[in-house]
Amino acid sequence: MKRSFLFFLLPVLLLIAVEVLSVYFIMPFPGSQLGLAMGSTDQASLARVELAYWLHNNISWLRAVGILLLAYPAFWLLTNPGRAWHRYVGVGLLAVYGVVLYMVNREMMADQMFKQPITKRVVPMSENKIPLHKLVLGFESVGEATAYPLQLIGYHHQVRDTVGNQPVMITYCTVCRTGRVFSPMVKGQADEFRLVGMDHFNAMFEDKRTGTWWRQATGEAVVGPLRGQTMLELSARQMTLGEWAAEHPNTHVLQADPAFADEFKSMKTYDRGLSKGKLTRRDSGSWQPKSWVIGIERAGFTQAYDWNQLQTNRILSDVVGGEPLLLAMAPDSVSFGAWSRRLGVQTLNFQYTNKRLTDLETHSVWTWRGHCIAGPLVGQRLAPIPKAYQEFWHSWRSFHPNTRQYDES
């Protein structure tokens, strides 16, 4: 009887373990992302993702083998007399497996927890219901512009759209505070993507055509047939809807899908850093894991800037990858811009005094948007730095381990 019970026990525990592990390493469960310290993209982490990917692709036959191994011992255990507690334990374990099977595949899968819009409405400003103070990820293509509120895309994680006849994949990861826009082209064709989980606390998407898993913060294929390739990233900017609309008066705006009203309500305070969630809260101090930074990528070089320092100074000047740049904070203290300080053959230096941004070379007056509004250079515009992001310090350092930290001194 003990041996028969053991033949029952092993396959049912195996089935439970397979279901749990298929999601454990790619979801933020306790201990599932251990070892993923800031700046770490180690082999152990990759091995976890590879195991989850293998389980994901082989789960059907693993279940079939487990059920075949379980079938006869379960029948024998439930139909033959013997110790009653064996039968009770057996029935209990079968019930546990049923619950685990349901929870893993219906409740814990990332694309079941964070769903795509059922009714997607992108409307002009005249029909907009999103408050102007809400932060958005703005994208422009061939004269057409659309704003995507962080409160909405933070829940959905990705929204597919077309702007200026260009298909786009608008993505956001609240745990990393990373907003990215990609071209959804895989092997030359527009593809569909679904959220499968996370790696280094960053969202991962699976393309439909090849089953490859892609990292949201970098667009890199982590595992699968296209491993090592990178999706084309498209330039986007983060600011308040009011500031975006001032720059793009003809912009359209993504509206809230009523089907997810409760989910959006829980995200109400996220964009301003007031979330209380352990994974999405903000560290108010500088250079802590959840501190806000601005990350810049330029010519293979990366640099991180303390958000608190920018709020205090209003501007920061630096050189990254040979490019002299200017970071400027908007009067609302939540919108920012990153600009090249080159203007033709001249490199400008800036100061912010008496709430005025001026260059030292001509004393012209500039806005935080890089527009000259008075002085000898009136009408001139600074060129934007394409890859400038606001995100959590732990995220920026994890995916840019060689990054430098800006030190004004």
Solvent accessible surface area in square Angstrom, and as a share of the most:
residue,aa,sasa,rsa
1,M,73,0.33
2,K,139,0.59
3,R,177,0.64
4,S,32,0.21
5,F,22,0.09
6,L,85,0.42
7,F,111,0.46
8,F,0,0.00
9,L,45,0.23
10,L,104,0.52
11,P,10,0.06
12,V,0,0.00
13,L,80,0.40
14,L,90,0.45
15,L,2,0.01
16,I,26,0.13
17,A,43,0.33
18,V,14,0.08
19,E,1,0.00
20,V,59,0.34
21,L,64,0.32
22,S,10,0.06
23,V,3,0.02
24,Y,53,0.20
25,F,36,0.15
26,I,8,0.04
27,M,10,0.04
28,P,50,0.32
29,F,60,0.25
30,P,125,0.79
31,G,34,0.32
32,S,1,0.00
33,Q,13,0.06
34,L,121,0.60
35,G,51,0.49
36,L,23,0.12
37,A,66,0.51
38,M,56,0.25
39,G,25,0.24
40,S,24,0.15
41,T,64,0.37
42,D,60,0.31
43,Q,136,0.61
44,A,56,0.43
45,S,3,0.02
46,L,38,0.19
47,A,53,0.41
48,R,56,0.20
49,V,3,0.02
50,E,63,0.28
51,L,72,0.36
52,A,0,0.00
53,Y,35,0.13
54,W,117,0.41
55,L,10,0.05
56,H,51,0.23
57,N,84,0.43
58,N,31,0.16
59,I,24,0.12
60,S,83,0.54
61,W,126,0.44
62,L,30,0.15
63,R,57,0.21
64,A,51,0.40
65,V,64,0.37
66,G,1,0.01
67,I,90,0.45
68,L,136,0.68
69,L,101,0.50
70,L,12,0.06
71,A,55,0.43
72,Y,149,0.57
73,P,18,0.11
74,A,13,0.10
75,F,129,0.54
76,W,69,0.24
77,L,0,0.00
78,L,72,0.36
79,T,80,0.47
80,N,45,0.23
81,P,120,0.75
82,G,44,0.42
83,R,117,0.43
84,A,42,0.33
85,W,127,0.44
86,H,4,0.02
87,R,70,0.25
88,Y,158,0.60
89,V,57,0.33
90,G,0,0.00
91,V,82,0.47
92,G,34,0.33
93,L,30,0.15
94,L,55,0.27
95,A,59,0.46
96,V,70,0.40
97,Y,22,0.09
98,G,37,0.35
99,V,90,0.52
100,V,24,0.14
101,L,61,0.30
102,Y,120,0.46
103,M,69,0.31
104,V,3,0.02
105,N,43,0.22
106,R,138,0.50
107,E,77,0.35
108,M,58,0.26
109,M,40,0.18
110,A,3,0.02
111,D,38,0.19
112,Q,61,0.27
113,M,83,0.37
114,F,62,0.26
115,K,92,0.39
116,Q,69,0.31
117,P,30,0.19
118,I,132,0.67
119,T,72,0.42
120,K,88,0.37
121,R,108,0.39
122,V,44,0.25
123,V,10,0.06
124,P,48,0.30
125,M,52,0.23
126,S,106,0.68
127,E,90,0.40
128,N,27,0.14
129,K,168,0.71
130,I,21,0.11
131,P,66,0.41
132,L,99,0.49
133,H,104,0.46
134,K,12,0.05
135,L,2,0.01
136,V,0,0.00
137,L,8,0.04
138,G,1,0.01
139,F,9,0.04
140,E,85,0.38
141,S,14,0.09
142,V,128,0.73
143,G,66,0.64
144,E,96,0.43
145,A,8,0.06
146,T,8,0.05
147,A,0,0.00
148,Y,0,0.00
149,P,1,0.01
150,L,0,0.00
151,Q,29,0.13
152,L,5,0.02
153,I,0,0.00
154,G,1,0.01
155,Y,15,0.06
156,H,4,0.02
157,H,14,0.06
158,Q,3,0.01
159,V,1,0.00
160,R,57,0.21
161,D,21,0.11
162,T,82,0.48
163,V,3,0.01
164,G,8,0.07
165,N,143,0.73
166,Q,53,0.24
167,P,46,0.29
168,V,0,0.00
169,M,0,0.00
170,I,0,0.00
171,T,0,0.00
172,Y,0,0.00
173,C,1,0.01
174,T,10,0.06
175,V,13,0.08
176,C,0,0.00
177,R,1,0.00
178,T,0,0.00
179,G,11,0.10
180,R,4,0.02
181,V,1,0.01
182,F,1,0.00
183,S,10,0.06
184,P,0,0.00
185,M,84,0.37
186,V,3,0.01
187,K,136,0.58
188,G,62,0.60
189,Q,105,0.47
190,A,56,0.44
191,D,6,0.03
192,E,95,0.43
193,F,16,0.07
194,R,69,0.25
195,L,9,0.04
196,V,6,0.03
197,G,4,0.04
198,M,17,0.08
199,D,4,0.02
200,H,7,0.03
201,F,51,0.21
202,N,0,0.00
203,A,3,0.03
204,M,0,0.00
205,F,1,0.00
206,E,23,0.10
207,D,0,0.00
208,K,160,0.68
209,R,108,0.40
210,T,32,0.19
211,G,17,0.16
212,T,0,0.00
213,W,1,0.00
214,W,6,0.02
215,R,28,0.10
216,Q,0,0.00
217,A,5,0.04
218,T,41,0.24
219,G,0,0.00
220,E,64,0.29
221,A,1,0.00
222,V,8,0.05
223,V,4,0.02
224,G,21,0.20
225,P,95,0.60
226,L,15,0.07
227,R,117,0.43
228,G,54,0.52
229,Q,99,0.44
230,T,86,0.50
231,M,9,0.04
232,L,119,0.59
233,E,44,0.20
234,L,23,0.11
235,S,64,0.42
236,A,21,0.16
237,R,59,0.21
238,Q,15,0.07
239,M,0,0.00
240,T,7,0.04
241,L,0,0.00
242,G,24,0.23
243,E,31,0.14
244,W,5,0.02
245,A,16,0.12
246,A,69,0.54
247,E,45,0.20
248,H,27,0.12
249,P,97,0.61
250,N,132,0.68
251,T,0,0.00
252,H,73,0.32
253,V,0,0.00
254,L,3,0.01
255,Q,8,0.04
256,A,45,0.35
257,D,5,0.03
258,P,106,0.67
259,A,61,0.47
260,F,12,0.05
261,A,61,0.48
262,D,115,0.59
263,E,63,0.28
264,F,9,0.04
265,K,150,0.63
266,S,94,0.61
267,M,26,0.12
268,K,129,0.55
269,T,63,0.36
270,Y,4,0.02
271,D,2,0.01
272,R,80,0.29
273,G,13,0.12
274,L,112,0.56
275,S,21,0.14
276,K,190,0.80
277,G,35,0.34
278,K,169,0.72
279,L,58,0.29
280,T,28,0.16
281,R,96,0.35
282,R,60,0.22
283,D,26,0.13
284,S,94,0.61
285,G,37,0.35
286,S,41,0.26
287,W,66,0.23
288,Q,87,0.39
289,P,64,0.40
290,K,18,0.08
291,S,1,0.01
292,W,9,0.03
293,V,1,0.00
294,I,0,0.00
295,G,0,0.00
296,I,0,0.00
297,E,50,0.22
298,R,73,0.27
299,A,79,0.61
300,G,85,0.81
301,F,118,0.49
302,T,25,0.14
303,Q,7,0.03
304,A,0,0.00
305,Y,0,0.00
306,D,11,0.06
307,W,1,0.00
308,N,42,0.21
309,Q,42,0.19
310,L,0,0.00
311,Q,56,0.25
312,T,110,0.64
313,N,46,0.24
314,R,42,0.15
315,I,21,0.11
316,L,3,0.01
317,S,40,0.26
318,D,27,0.14
319,V,76,0.43
320,V,1,0.00
321,G,26,0.25
322,G,48,0.46
323,E,21,0.10
324,P,8,0.05
325,L,0,0.00
326,L,1,0.00
327,L,0,0.00
328,A,1,0.01
329,M,9,0.04
330,A,0,0.00
331,P,112,0.70
332,D,53,0.28
333,S,33,0.22
334,V,17,0.10
335,S,0,0.00
336,F,11,0.05
337,G,2,0.02
338,A,7,0.05
339,W,12,0.04
340,S,9,0.06
341,R,15,0.05
342,R,116,0.42
343,L,30,0.15
344,G,76,0.73
345,V,163,0.94
346,Q,67,0.30
347,T,59,0.35
348,L,0,0.00
349,N,65,0.33
350,F,18,0.07
351,Q,69,0.31
352,Y,78,0.30
353,T,71,0.41
354,N,141,0.73
355,K,177,0.75
356,R,129,0.47
357,L,11,0.05
358,T,13,0.08
359,D,0,0.00
360,L,84,0.42
361,E,69,0.31
362,T,33,0.19
363,H,125,0.56
364,S,0,0.00
365,V,17,0.10
366,W,7,0.02
367,T,35,0.20
368,W,20,0.07
369,R,42,0.15
370,G,1,0.01
371,H,49,0.22
372,C,5,0.03
373,I,102,0.52
374,A,42,0.33
375,G,39,0.38
376,P,104,0.65
377,L,30,0.15
378,V,91,0.52
379,G,62,0.60
380,Q,81,0.36
381,R,161,0.59
382,L,6,0.03
383,A,58,0.45
384,P,79,0.50
385,I,8,0.04
386,P,67,0.42
387,K,78,0.33
388,A,17,0.13
389,Y,20,0.08
390,Q,4,0.02
391,E,1,0.00
392,F,1,0.01
393,W,6,0.02
394,H,19,0.09
395,S,0,0.00
396,W,0,0.00
397,R,91,0.33
398,S,5,0.03
399,F,20,0.08
400,H,21,0.09
401,P,73,0.46
402,N,139,0.71
403,T,21,0.12
404,R,129,0.47
405,Q,88,0.39
406,Y,28,0.10
407,D,106,0.55
408,E,102,0.46
409,S,135,0.87
